[in-house]
Amino acid sequence: MKRSISSFLTLAFLCSCGGKKGDSANAKDDAASGPQMAPIPMPPSGVDKIARMNFVYDDGWPAYEKAVAAKVKKDWSAARTLAESSVGKDPYHLDAHRLLATILTQAGEHAAVVDHLVTALANDYWAYGPSLATDADLKDFITTQHGQSVVALAQKIRDDYTKRIANGVWLVARRSTWKWPKEGLQPATTRGELYAYDRETRRYLRLTHTGHRVAGFVRSATGSEVAILGFDKIDRPKAPSATSGTIASAWVIVLDTATWKALGPKASLGTGRELQLGYGAGDQLIVGVDSAVSSIDKTTGKLSAGATLPFPRISLSLDEGKVVRAPDGIEAAWSGEPPVTTSIKVTGGAAIAIPESGSTAQSTIAVAPGAGHVAFSTWVDPCAKEVAPSLYVADTKKGALKHLLTAASRFATRWLDPVTLAYEDGEGAIRLWDAGTAREALKLENKVGIALDVLSISAAPVCKAAPPTVDAGSGAGAGSADEPLPPEEGSTGPVTAPQ
């Protein structure tokens, strides 16, 4: 798609109000006394793929940065030329669309303002919608018929987002490939954000705006809030090393899932090799940094020592990202680390013998709502060669097994409802499997990184008997001389702070 939805919207607006896109002679022509505009067509919410959010580092970014500088100087002509150049190079440069809306407001080109505003709002409402009515640059525009039509549509877009987010598949995905920085303490981010995938429209709705720093998330039991885990730097040791290093400048921020505003400031976690995050009883937020475990005051961001790590929780290191859980209603004899067993039984159901390797790990087991099905993967040592784990779903009453996939995957899973299982396939996709039809229903692909709960730097489970295999470290996160830093890793470009 080389053009955004803006072309369609512009035509609709011109037809509805009888003017020309560049008609600024009647800057007051759409006051309340003039002809009434037809309602603006409702655009689809969200984006068709996560890569659309890579506009912060695509071809249109340099021109956008210059356009911002020209706008600050109120050089509207230069700002417009540069912003239009940015959109011409990347039709999904949403920041450039939003900037063009401000620039065109100064010229009184209200139909064109609508065009760019709606493009930004529909593709990423929570980035541009909340500030719409209070933006001083749009004050005069908002009073016009065009402006009021946009305000009315923005509310519809917000309602649509709210509905689709509630029913969506929440996941973390990267805008582009992770790249290792050089050795030592260096800027580095996951390049990920939290999204909700809408199965009806097959589009992604962005939920967080942390400058692409999200590593993982956990939702409270009530669903009214979500805790986001991220980091800004890593400390990478000199090779060879038995570890990839430590996560530095780690943080947690808690968001209200109705407004997507922060409930308090970021909680700074400092530096650690392993970070863990989960909700305990009464929605108490618990964090672990190596061996230290603390509770987080959501309103102040302060940590208090002395807590106990809950189940389930996410665990993140530079080697692994995973969910740690101890499923309720599972009868089994566990042993070892990680805890494994040769047979499982859902309370009241049949015993299920584990095939292939003969054992399954506790954290891979997920019981469906209603307990009619249970998912698990066979346990295979990541250091074992020429053998891979398999994912199975069992009927808990009969014990009958259905093999889903064998792959070098962690097989993170989540039941979306009693019959729909979402799982990571280890190859850059999340697959949805339907127990009713015993078939795959949908596949969400993002080769550069996608996860149900926490993003791992490595695509497959890591063998701990040898140092992790990584690249030489010349990527965008390294600040190499031949490749500029992306905005979130130290460029001069603007970065949106966590909400």
Kinemage of the C-alpha trace (Angstrom):
@kinemage 1
@onewidth
@group {chain A} dominant
@subgroup {mainchain}
@vectorlist {calphas} color= white
{ca met a 1} P 0.000 0.000 0.000
{ca lys a 2} L 1.845 3.054 -1.311
{ca arg a 3} L -0.841 5.470 -0.287
{ca ser a 4} L -2.515 5.743 3.101
{ca ile a 5} L -6.238 6.010 3.705
{ca ser a 6} L -5.812 9.759 3.228
{ca ser a 7} L -6.556 9.717 -0.512
{ca phe a 8} L -9.972 8.183 0.043
{ca leu a 9} L -10.780 10.498 2.919
{ca thr a 10} L -9.803 13.627 0.996
{ca leu a 11} L -12.140 12.726 -1.862
{ca ala a 12} L -14.965 12.075 0.565
{ca phe a 13} L -14.454 15.419 2.276
{ca leu a 14} L -14.298 17.379 -0.970
{ca cys a 15} L -17.495 15.782 -2.205
{ca ser a 16} L -19.308 16.410 1.072
{ca cys a 17} L -18.428 20.084 1.476
{ca gly a 18} L -18.166 21.216 -2.157
{ca gly a 19} L -14.774 22.906 -1.767
{ca lys a 20} L -11.267 22.352 -3.011
{ca lys a 21} L -8.490 20.910 -0.901
{ca gly a 22} L -6.418 24.055 -1.265
{ca asp a 23} L -9.286 26.534 -0.931
{ca ser a 24} L -8.053 28.837 1.847
{ca ala a 25} L -9.913 31.954 0.667
{ca asn a 26} L -12.857 30.951 2.780
{ca ala a 27} L -11.040 30.103 5.994
{ca lys a 28} L -14.274 30.848 7.861
{ca asp a 29} L -16.479 29.162 5.261
{ca asp a 30} L -17.228 26.127 7.391
{ca ala a 31} L -18.618 28.000 10.368
{ca ala a 32} L -21.876 26.802 11.857
{ca ser a 33} L -23.967 28.914 9.477
{ca gly a 34} L -22.599 27.251 6.320
{ca pro a 35} L -23.657 23.993 4.640
{ca gln a 36} L -23.428 20.968 6.895
{ca met a 37} L -20.723 18.399 6.170
{ca ala a 38} L -21.596 14.785 5.608
{ca pro a 39} L -20.288 12.457 8.330
{ca ile a 40} L -16.688 11.380 7.807
{ca pro a 41} L -16.424 7.729 6.748
{ca met a 42} L -15.265 5.449 9.545
{ca pro a 43} L -11.766 4.153 8.736
{ca pro a 44} L -10.436 0.796 9.971
{ca ser a 45} L -8.780 0.949 13.391
{ca gly a 46} L -5.125 0.039 13.792
{ca val a 47} L -2.508 -1.126 11.305
{ca asp a 48} L -2.293 -4.240 9.180
{ca lys a 49} L 1.218 -5.115 10.364
{ca ile a 50} L 3.622 -4.069 13.100
{ca ala a 51} L 6.246 -2.929 10.584
{ca arg a 52} L 4.094 0.160 9.931
{ca met a 53} L 5.359 1.460 13.275
{ca asn a 54} L 8.916 1.425 11.976
{ca phe a 55} L 8.356 4.897 10.518
{ca val a 56} L 10.558 6.247 13.315
{ca tyr a 57} L 13.526 4.762 11.495
{ca asp a 58} L 12.406 4.551 7.855
{ca asp a 59} L 13.225 6.765 4.876
{ca gly a 60} L 10.815 9.497 5.893
{ca trp a 61} L 12.364 10.168 9.299
{ca pro a 62} L 15.198 12.629 8.326
{ca ala a 63} L 12.765 14.894 6.477
{ca tyr a 64} L 10.352 14.724 9.404
{ca glu a 65} L 13.037 15.826 11.871
{ca lys a 66} L 13.835 18.816 9.656
{ca ala a 67} L 10.123 19.598 9.317
{ca val a 68} L 9.802 19.692 13.122
{ca ala a 69} L 12.719 22.126 13.328
{ca ala a 70} L 11.165 24.337 10.624
{ca lys a 71} L 7.822 24.283 12.446
{ca val a 72} L 9.496 25.470 15.646
{ca lys a 73} L 10.868 28.431 13.683
{ca lys a 74} L 7.369 28.954 12.191
{ca asp a 75} L 8.818 28.520 8.715
{ca trp a 76} L 5.557 27.003 7.545
{ca ser a 77} L 6.502 26.733 3.885
{ca ala a 78} L 9.664 24.750 4.584
{ca ala a 79} L 7.912 22.679 7.231
{ca arg a 80} L 5.171 21.742 4.781
{ca thr a 81} L 7.581 20.774 2.019
{ca leu a 82} L 9.618 18.614 4.358
{ca ala a 83} L 6.592 16.959 6.017
{ca glu a 84} L 5.055 16.193 2.624
{ca ser a 85} L 8.392 14.720 1.568
{ca ser a 86} L 8.354 12.524 4.671
{ca val a 87} L 4.858 11.222 3.919
{ca gly a 88} L 5.825 10.743 0.268
{ca lys a 89} L 8.678 8.462 1.312
{ca asp a 90} L 6.642 6.632 3.948
{ca pro a 91} L 2.828 6.919 3.697
{ca tyr a 92} L 2.627 5.395 7.200
{ca his a 93} L 4.750 8.065 8.866
{ca leu a 94} L 2.016 8.928 11.348
{ca asp a 95} L 4.010 11.647 13.119
{ca ala a 96} L 4.443 13.392 9.753
{ca his a 97} L 0.697 13.146 9.060
{ca arg a 98} L -0.010 14.683 12.460
{ca leu a 99} L 2.523 17.448 11.835
{ca leu a 100} L 0.996 18.178 8.429
{ca ala a 101} L -2.377 18.637 10.116
{ca thr a 102} L -0.878 21.430 12.240
{ca ile a 103} L 0.907 23.000 9.275
{ca leu a 104} L -2.163 22.961 7.027
{ca thr a 105} L -4.250 24.489 9.809
{ca gln a 106} L -2.109 27.613 9.496
{ca ala a 107} L -2.959 27.765 5.788
{ca gly a 108} L -6.684 27.304 6.396
{ca glu a 109} L -6.763 24.110 4.303
{ca his a 110} L -9.267 22.419 6.533
{ca ala a 111} L -10.257 19.524 4.284
{ca ala a 112} L -6.596 18.516 4.027
{ca val a 113} L -6.202 18.868 7.798
{ca val a 114} L -9.009 16.361 8.258
{ca asp a 115} L -7.303 14.030 5.851
{ca his a 116} L -4.060 13.826 7.824
{ca leu a 117} L -5.641 13.929 11.275
{ca val a 118} L -7.921 10.990 10.545
{ca thr a 119} L -5.004 9.003 9.133
{ca ala a 120} L -3.089 9.464 12.394
{ca leu a 121} L -6.080 8.898 14.676
{ca ala a 122} L -7.263 5.713 12.988
{ca asn a 123} L -3.866 4.070 12.772
{ca asp a 124} L -2.801 4.893 16.358
{ca tyr a 125} L -5.570 6.504 18.390
{ca trp a 126} L -3.841 6.410 21.775
{ca ala a 127} L -0.871 8.319 20.383
{ca tyr a 128} L -2.856 11.186 18.859
{ca gly a 129} L -6.436 11.066 20.116
{ca pro a 130} L -6.203 12.122 23.782
{ca ser a 131} L -4.541 15.472 22.952
{ca leu a 132} L -6.803 16.366 20.025
{ca ala a 133} L -9.222 18.712 21.800
{ca thr a 134} L -6.545 20.516 23.833
{ca asp a 135} L -3.896 21.072 21.144
{ca ala a 136} L -3.348 24.850 20.917
{ca asp a 137} L -2.213 24.558 17.281
{ca leu a 138} L -5.598 23.090 16.334
{ca lys a 139} L -7.726 25.451 18.419
{ca asp a 140} L -9.159 27.422 15.489
{ca phe a 141} L -9.616 24.318 13.359
{ca ile a 142} L -11.605 22.499 16.048
{ca thr a 143} L -14.262 25.270 15.992
{ca thr a 144} L -14.964 24.711 12.281
{ca gln a 145} L -17.368 22.186 10.814
{ca his a 146} L -14.404 20.152 9.618
{ca gly a 147} L -12.961 20.229 13.117
{ca gln a 148} L -16.208 19.233 14.782
{ca ser a 149} L -16.584 16.359 12.331
{ca val a 150} L -13.119 15.124 13.279
{ca val a 151} L -13.935 15.398 16.995
{ca ala a 152} L -17.095 13.345 16.441
{ca leu a 153} L -15.204 10.748 14.431
{ca ala a 154} L -12.403 10.615 17.024
{ca gln a 155} L -14.945 9.542 19.639
{ca lys a 156} L -16.166 6.782 17.327
{ca ile a 157} L -12.594 5.660 16.737
{ca arg a 158} L -11.968 5.613 20.487
{ca asp a 159} L -15.106 3.525 21.047
{ca asp a 160} L -14.030 1.126 18.309
{ca tyr a 161} L -10.559 0.816 19.828
{ca thr a 162} L -12.089 0.145 23.253
{ca lys a 163} L -14.299 -2.626 21.899
{ca arg a 164} L -11.581 -4.303 19.859
{ca ile a 165} L -8.945 -4.043 22.593
{ca ala a 166} L -11.285 -5.760 25.066
{ca asn a 167} L -11.733 -8.711 22.704
{ca gly a 168} L -8.269 -8.656 21.166
{ca val a 169} L -5.224 -10.869 21.565
{ca trp a 170} L -2.759 -8.867 23.650
{ca leu a 171} L 0.850 -9.338 22.618
{ca val a 172} L 4.272 -7.699 22.468
{ca ala a 173} L 5.871 -7.163 19.059
{ca arg a 174} L 8.951 -5.459 17.661
{ca arg a 175} L 8.879 -2.769 15.006
{ca ser a 176} L 12.208 -4.051 13.626
{ca thr a 177} L 14.971 -6.550 14.319
{ca trp a 178} L 16.809 -6.573 17.644
{ca lys a 179} L 20.515 -5.760 17.237
{ca trp a 180} L 23.186 -6.176 19.861
{ca pro a 181} L 25.151 -3.110 20.929
{ca lys a 182} L 28.908 -3.068 21.413
{ca glu a 183} L 30.499 -4.280 24.607
{ca gly a 184} L 30.041 -2.343 27.830
{ca leu a 185} L 27.151 -0.229 29.082
{ca gln a 186} L 25.248 0.829 25.955
{ca pro a 187} L 21.826 2.197 24.959
{ca ala a 188} L 19.621 -0.707 23.868
{ca thr a 189} L 15.902 -1.331 23.683
{ca thr a 190} L 13.620 -4.187 22.694
{ca arg a 191} L 12.054 -2.101 19.892
{ca gly a 192} L 8.767 -3.526 21.103
{ca glu a 193} L 5.383 -2.204 22.210
{ca leu a 194} L 2.164 -3.731 23.520
{ca tyr a 195} L -0.596 -4.309 20.946
{ca ala a 196} L -4.045 -5.839 20.789
{ca tyr a 197} L -4.726 -7.943 17.700
{ca asp a 198} L -8.305 -7.819 16.443
{ca arg a 199} L -9.305 -11.153 14.934
{ca glu a 200} L -12.250 -9.698 13.030
{ca thr a 201} L -10.322 -7.078 11.050
{ca arg a 202} L -6.909 -8.745 11.417
{ca arg a 203} L -5.330 -5.470 12.475
{ca tyr a 204} L -3.046 -4.454 15.345
{ca leu a 205} L -4.064 -1.688 17.761
{ca arg a 206} L -1.122 -0.105 19.542
{ca leu a 207} L -1.605 0.245 23.290
{ca thr a 208} L 1.694 1.608 24.655
{ca his a 209} L 3.990 4.448 23.616
{ca thr a 210} L 7.254 3.910 25.465
{ca gly a 211} L 9.636 4.749 22.630
{ca his a 212} L 9.670 1.037 21.655
{ca arg a 213} L 11.106 -0.135 24.968
{ca val a 214} L 8.551 -2.753 26.074
{ca ala a 215} L 9.923 -6.189 26.990
{ca gly a 216} L 6.847 -7.772 28.566
{ca phe a 217} L 3.596 -7.215 30.440
{ca val a 218} L 1.300 -8.703 33.051
{ca arg a 219} L -2.392 -7.910 33.528
{ca ser a 220} L -4.067 -7.579 36.894
{ca ala a 221} L -6.710 -10.121 37.880
{ca thr a 222} L -9.440 -7.500 37.483
{ca gly a 223} L -8.139 -6.441 34.070
{ca ser a 224} L -8.360 -2.766 35.023
{ca glu a 225} L -4.602 -2.257 34.812
{ca val a 226} L -1.534 -3.643 33.114
{ca ala a 227} L 2.091 -3.512 34.278
{ca ile a 228} L 4.693 -2.898 31.574
{ca leu a 229} L 8.319 -4.045 31.905
{ca gly a 230} L 11.018 -2.352 29.835
{ca phe a 231} L 14.615 -1.183 29.773
{ca asp a 232} L 16.821 1.480 28.183
{ca lys a 233} L 20.334 0.021 28.375
{ca ile a 234} L 22.247 -3.225 28.656
{ca asp a 235} L 25.727 -3.981 29.977
{ca arg a 236} L 27.314 -6.430 27.567
{ca pro a 237} L 30.497 -8.239 28.721
{ca lys a 238} L 33.532 -8.877 26.607
{ca ala a 239} L 33.461 -12.113 24.627
{ca pro a 240} L 33.773 -14.937 25.365
{ca ser a 241} L 31.384 -14.888 28.290
{ca ala a 242} L 28.996 -17.359 29.893
{ca thr a 243} L 26.256 -14.724 29.850
{ca ser a 244} L 24.927 -12.157 27.446
{ca gly a 245} L 25.202 -9.552 30.186
{ca thr a 246} L 22.851 -7.591 32.407
{ca ile a 247} L 19.796 -5.464 31.806
{ca ala a 248} L 20.420 -1.870 32.891
{ca ser a 249} L 18.015 1.024 33.456
{ca ala a 250} L 15.095 -1.394 33.805
{ca trp a 251} L 11.695 -0.023 34.784
{ca val a 252} L 8.031 -0.858 35.330
{ca ile a 253} L 5.079 1.409 34.625
{ca val a 254} L 1.416 0.640 35.380
{ca leu a 255} L -1.300 1.765 32.965
{ca asp a 256} L -5.050 2.095 33.332
{ca thr a 257} L -6.569 -0.113 30.629
{ca ala a 258} L -9.530 2.220 30.081
{ca thr a 259} L -7.599 5.448 29.482
{ca trp a 260} L -4.096 4.055 28.846
{ca lys a 261} L -2.709 6.667 31.205
{ca ala a 262} L -0.076 5.887 33.821
{ca leu a 263} L -1.330 5.337 37.368
{ca gly a 264} L 1.938 6.767 38.683
{ca pro a 265} L 5.588 7.349 37.768
{ca lys a 266} L 7.886 4.655 36.447
{ca ala a 267} L 9.365 2.358 39.072
{ca ser a 268} L 13.115 2.199 38.494
{ca leu a 269} L 14.510 -1.326 38.907
{ca gly a 270} L 18.163 -0.573 38.273
{ca thr a 271} L 20.347 -3.357 36.888
{ca gly a 272} L 19.952 -7.125 37.034
{ca arg a 273} L 20.595 -10.369 35.187
{ca glu a 274} L 17.021 -11.592 35.675
{ca leu a 275} L 13.899 -9.489 36.097
{ca gln a 276} L 10.559 -10.955 37.192
{ca leu a 277} L 7.145 -9.315 37.371
{ca gly a 278} L 3.702 -10.467 38.442
{ca tyr a 279} L 0.549 -9.630 40.377
{ca gly a 280} L 0.055 -11.130 43.804
{ca ala a 281} L -3.046 -11.248 46.008
{ca gly a 282} L -5.204 -8.127 45.902
{ca asp a 283} L -3.518 -6.976 42.686
{ca gln a 284} L -0.302 -6.261 44.594
{ca leu a 285} L 2.458 -5.748 42.010
{ca ile a 286} L 5.618 -7.762 42.758
{ca val a 287} L 9.004 -7.433 41.072
{ca gly a 288} L 12.163 -9.501 41.341
{ca val a 289} L 15.624 -8.231 40.412
{ca asp a 290} L 17.945 -11.230 40.709
{ca ser a 291} L 17.469 -12.437 44.321
{ca ala a 292} L 15.814 -9.235 45.603
{ca val a 293} L 12.005 -9.293 45.646
{ca ser a 294} L 9.918 -6.162 46.271
{ca ser a 295} L 6.399 -4.836 46.002
{ca ile a 296} L 5.752 -1.724 43.905
{ca asp a 297} L 3.654 1.214 45.060
{ca lys a 298} L 1.797 2.007 41.830
{ca thr a 299} L 1.103 5.629 42.762
{ca thr a 300} L 4.669 6.552 43.734
{ca gly a 301} L 6.798 4.022 41.847
{ca lys a 302} L 8.665 3.167 45.057
{ca leu a 303} L 9.807 -0.360 45.904
{ca ser a 304} L 9.422 -2.054 49.299
{ca ala a 305} L 11.458 -5.177 50.077
{ca gly a 306} L 10.122 -8.359 51.593
{ca ala a 307} L 7.585 -9.693 49.082
{ca thr a 308} L 7.212 -13.180 47.586
{ca leu a 309} L 7.218 -13.865 43.847
{ca pro a 310} L 3.726 -14.801 42.611
{ca phe a 311} L 2.399 -17.235 39.998
{ca pro a 312} L 2.009 -16.564 37.165
{ca arg a 313} L 4.758 -14.065 36.401
{ca ile a 314} L 7.051 -13.126 33.562
{ca ser a 315} L 10.806 -13.613 33.705
{ca leu a 316} L 13.287 -11.722 31.532
{ca ser a 317} L 17.033 -11.920 31.033
{ca leu a 318} L 19.191 -11.226 28.006
{ca asp a 319} L 19.135 -14.978 27.384
{ca glu a 320} L 15.482 -15.832 27.990
{ca gly a 321} L 12.005 -14.423 28.212
{ca lys a 322} L 9.278 -16.673 29.578
{ca val a 323} L 6.160 -17.077 31.706
{ca val a 324} L 6.598 -18.871 35.033
{ca arg a 325} L 3.404 -20.511 36.235
{ca ala a 326} L 2.032 -23.294 38.414
{ca pro a 327} L -1.414 -24.057 36.946
{ca asp a 328} L -4.317 -24.571 39.325
{ca gly a 329} L -6.148 -27.882 39.189
{ca ile a 330} L -3.197 -29.934 37.934
{ca glu a 331} L -2.301 -33.155 39.728
{ca ala a 332} L 1.284 -34.259 39.090
{ca ala a 333} L 4.500 -35.401 40.779
{ca trp a 334} L 7.065 -32.669 40.084
{ca ser a 335} L 10.824 -33.006 40.296
{ca gly a 336} L 13.956 -31.159 39.212
{ca glu a 337} L 14.567 -27.626 37.997
{ca pro a 338} L 12.647 -26.641 36.054
{ca pro a 339} L 9.915 -28.765 37.663
{ca val a 340} L 8.980 -31.600 35.279
{ca thr a 341} L 6.641 -34.588 35.408
{ca thr a 342} L 5.862 -37.691 33.349
{ca ser a 343} L 2.076 -37.538 33.720
{ca ile a 344} L -0.531 -34.873 34.425
{ca lys a 345} L -4.170 -34.935 35.402
{ca val a 346} L -6.694 -32.133 35.598
{ca thr a 347} L -8.749 -32.620 38.760
{ca gly a 348} L -11.691 -34.882 37.944
{ca gly a 349} L -10.256 -35.888 34.562
{ca ala a 350} L -8.224 -38.697 33.050
{ca ala a 351} L -4.498 -39.218 33.546
{ca ile a 352} L -2.458 -37.958 30.592
{ca ala a 353} L 0.859 -39.663 29.883
{ca ile a 354} L 3.431 -37.374 28.296
{ca pro a 355} L 4.568 -38.645 24.866
{ca glu a 356} L 7.914 -38.347 23.023
{ca ser a 357} L 10.444 -37.181 25.655
{ca gly a 358} L 8.199 -38.566 28.399
{ca ser a 359} L 8.092 -35.372 30.470
{ca thr a 360} L 6.657 -31.869 30.495
{ca ala a 361} L 7.670 -28.738 32.395
{ca gln a 362} L 5.273 -27.106 34.836
{ca ser a 363} L 5.434 -23.673 33.204
{ca thr a 364} L 4.334 -25.012 29.808
{ca ile a 365} L 0.971 -26.282 31.084
{ca ala a 366} L -2.135 -24.194 30.392
{ca val a 367} L -5.645 -25.299 31.338
{ca ala a 368} L -8.500 -23.952 29.224
{ca pro a 369} L -11.385 -22.067 30.878
{ca gly a 370} L -13.910 -24.714 31.850
{ca ala a 371} L -11.053 -27.262 32.120
{ca gly a 372} L -12.131 -29.199 29.032
{ca his a 373} L -8.676 -29.051 27.473
{ca val a 374} L -5.108 -28.702 28.630
{ca ala a 375} L -2.090 -27.627 26.565
{ca phe a 376} L 1.490 -28.665 27.319
{ca ser a 377} L 4.799 -29.105 25.544
{ca thr a 378} L 7.244 -31.966 25.886
{ca trp a 379} L 10.385 -31.137 27.862
{ca val a 380} L 13.601 -31.204 25.854
{ca asp a 381} L 16.948 -29.918 27.093
{ca pro a 382} L 17.814 -26.897 24.921
{ca cys a 383} L 21.360 -28.309 24.618
{ca ala a 384} L 20.088 -31.551 23.073
{ca lys a 385} L 20.872 -31.888 19.371
{ca glu a 386} L 18.564 -33.093 16.608
{ca val a 387} L 15.532 -33.138 18.874
{ca ala a 388} L 12.892 -30.482 19.499
{ca pro a 389} L 9.927 -30.120 21.859
{ca ser a 390} L 6.348 -30.666 20.708
{ca leu a 391} L 3.129 -28.910 21.665
{ca tyr a 392} L 0.070 -30.999 22.482
{ca val a 393} L -3.535 -30.382 23.516
{ca ala a 394} L -5.316 -33.067 25.529
{ca asp a 395} L -8.996 -33.658 26.180
{ca thr a 396} L -9.017 -33.651 29.991
{ca lys a 397} L -11.957 -36.089 30.280
{ca lys a 398} L -10.767 -38.729 27.810
{ca gly a 399} L -7.027 -38.063 27.851
{ca ala a 400} L -6.924 -38.071 24.044
{ca leu a 401} L -3.965 -36.135 22.608
{ca lys a 402} L -3.706 -33.825 19.605
{ca his a 403} L -0.228 -32.936 18.321
{ca leu a 404} L 0.001 -29.310 17.172
{ca leu a 405} L 3.638 -28.641 16.281
{ca thr a 406} L 7.226 -29.787 16.801
{ca ala a 407} L 9.710 -26.900 16.684
{ca ala a 408} L 12.576 -25.167 18.494
{ca ser a 409} L 10.123 -23.050 20.444
{ca arg a 410} L 9.414 -22.138 24.059
{ca phe a 411} L 5.758 -22.792 23.222
{ca ala a 412} L 4.359 -19.974 25.325
{ca thr a 413} L 0.590 -20.454 25.360
{ca arg a 414} L -2.617 -18.685 26.328
{ca trp a 415} L -6.221 -19.905 26.127
{ca leu a 416} L -8.335 -17.085 24.690
{ca asp a 417} L -11.572 -18.947 25.451
{ca pro a 418} L -12.543 -22.590 26.193
{ca val a 419} L -11.630 -23.765 22.687
{ca thr a 420} L -9.099 -21.274 21.266
{ca leu a 421} L -5.419 -21.683 22.106
{ca ala a 422} L -2.821 -19.065 21.162
{ca tyr a 423} L 0.799 -20.203 21.075
{ca glu a 424} L 4.226 -19.043 19.898
{ca asp a 425} L 5.713 -21.228 17.186
{ca gly a 426} L 9.365 -20.163 17.604
{ca glu a 427} L 9.517 -18.869 14.035
{ca gly a 428} L 8.203 -15.340 14.448
{ca ala a 429} L 4.496 -16.123 14.616
{ca ile a 430} L 1.652 -16.607 17.071
{ca arg a 431} L -0.789 -19.276 15.968
{ca leu a 432} L -4.403 -19.703 17.028
{ca trp a 433} L -5.700 -23.262 17.203
{ca asp a 434} L -9.376 -24.237 17.482
{ca ala a 435} L -10.129 -27.270 19.644
{ca gly a 436} L -13.619 -27.503 18.154
{ca thr a 437} L -12.360 -28.085 14.620
{ca ala a 438} L -8.926 -29.409 15.646
{ca arg a 439} L -7.450 -27.020 13.096
{ca glu a 440} L -5.323 -23.925 13.013
{ca ala a 441} L -7.612 -20.889 12.803
{ca leu a 442} L -5.184 -17.997 12.351
{ca lys a 443} L -1.505 -17.121 12.155
{ca leu a 444} L -0.066 -13.761 13.266
{ca glu a 445} L 3.394 -13.244 11.782
{ca asn a 446} L 6.094 -10.752 12.733
{ca lys a 447} L 9.416 -12.382 11.918
{ca val a 448} L 11.466 -9.784 13.805
{ca gly a 449} L 9.764 -10.631 17.100
{ca ile a 450} L 6.319 -11.318 18.522
{ca ala a 451} L 5.316 -12.808 21.878
{ca leu a 452} L 2.233 -13.455 23.973
{ca asp a 453} L 3.753 -12.128 27.203
{ca val a 454} L 7.478 -11.347 27.053
{ca leu a 455} L 9.903 -10.786 24.178
{ca ser a 456} L 13.015 -12.945 24.108
{ca ile a 457} L 16.105 -11.711 22.349
{ca ser a 458} L 16.740 -15.227 21.029
{ca ala a 459} L 14.123 -16.935 18.906
{ca ala a 460} L 14.651 -20.380 20.446
{ca pro a 461} L 15.365 -21.664 23.985
{ca val a 462} L 18.995 -21.067 24.941
{ca cys a 463} L 21.476 -23.804 25.792
{ca lys a 464} L 22.964 -22.782 29.145
{ca ala a 465} L 25.978 -25.105 28.792
{ca ala a 466} L 27.655 -22.729 26.338
{ca pro a 467} L 27.805 -18.960 25.896
{ca pro a 468} L 24.845 -17.569 23.939
{ca thr a 469} L 25.423 -17.187 20.223
{ca val a 470} L 25.019 -13.554 19.190
{ca asp a 471} L 26.146 -11.363 16.327
{ca ala a 472} L 29.333 -9.330 16.307
{ca gly a 473} L 27.553 -6.303 17.697
{ca ser a 474} L 27.614 -3.715 14.932
{ca gly a 475} L 23.874 -3.096 14.825
{ca ala a 476} L 21.852 0.080 15.175
{ca gly a 477} L 21.986 -0.251 18.948
{ca ala a 478} L 25.769 -0.169 18.833
{ca gly a 479} L 26.175 3.371 17.646
{ca ser a 480} L 28.522 2.231 14.890
{ca ala a 481} L 30.011 4.871 12.673
{ca asp a 482} L 28.296 3.616 9.540
{ca glu a 483} L 24.800 3.284 10.987
{ca pro a 484} L 22.925 5.986 12.904
{ca leu a 485} L 21.164 5.256 16.165
{ca pro a 486} L 17.400 4.791 15.967
{ca pro a 487} L 15.372 7.416 17.863
{ca glu a 488} L 14.895 5.332 20.995
{ca glu a 489} L 18.597 4.554 21.291
{ca gly a 490} L 20.127 7.990 21.327
{ca ser a 491} L 19.389 9.891 18.112
{ca thr a 492} L 18.329 13.514 18.127
{ca gly a 493} L 14.791 12.561 17.138
{ca pro a 494} L 11.903 13.041 19.576
{ca val a 495} L 11.029 10.092 21.765
{ca thr a 496} L 7.640 9.598 23.368
{ca ala a 497} L 8.004 8.785 27.054
{ca pro a 498} L 5.989 5.986 28.632
{ca gln a 499} L 2.448 7.093 29.302
